[in-house]
Amino acid sequence: MPPESGTPSAPGVEAVAEQVFVALADPSRRNILAALAAGGPATATDLANRLPITRQAIAKHLTLLSEAGLVTAEHGERRRVRFRLQSAPMQVAQQFLAAMARDWDTNLDALRNHLDS
């Protein structure tokens, strides 16, 4: 579906926003992101110690979060991989929603004006 007049139309903006929305749809992934935001970079094991989720489940969620660009893997000593929060995809999704809201506001204002006249 083509974007409305005020919706960002740069290639990939809608795709990035969709990936972010899919990632945020799961409460476990939101909890992982919240844990990374609160505690900084962490391994899957660190996250499993902080959250009521198994390490294997966390690893699967981190894969999806990584594919959405919301986390990046940093390889450290002894083959440990720490995951760091990335805000850029979230900012793209926020801009996408803001543009959609502007489109809705414009359409609703036009409807209100039409009904008032």
GIQUI-V855589 format. One record per backbone hydrogen bond with DSSP energy under -0.5 kcal/mol. CO is the residue of the C=O (numbers start at 1). NH is the residue of the N-H. If there is no record, write none. Layout:
co: <CO:CO>
nh: <NH:NH>
This chain:
co: <4:10:12:13:14:15:16:17:18:19:20:21:22:23:25:26:27:28:29:30:31:32:33:34:35:36:42:43:44:45:46:47:51:54:55:56:57:58:59:60:61:62:63:64:65:65:66:70:72:73:74:76:77:80:80:82:83:84:87:88:89:90:91:92:93:94:95:96:97:98:99:100:101:102:103:104:105:106:107:108:109:110:111:112:113>
nh: <7:13:16:17:18:19:20:21:22:23:24:25:25:26:27:30:31:32:33:34:35:36:37:38:39:40:83:47:48:49:50:51:53:58:59:60:61:62:63:64:65:66:67:68:70:71:69:86:84:75:82:79:80:76:82:74:42:72:91:92:93:94:95:96:97:98:99:100:101:102:103:104:105:106:107:108:109:110:111:112:113:114:115:116:117>
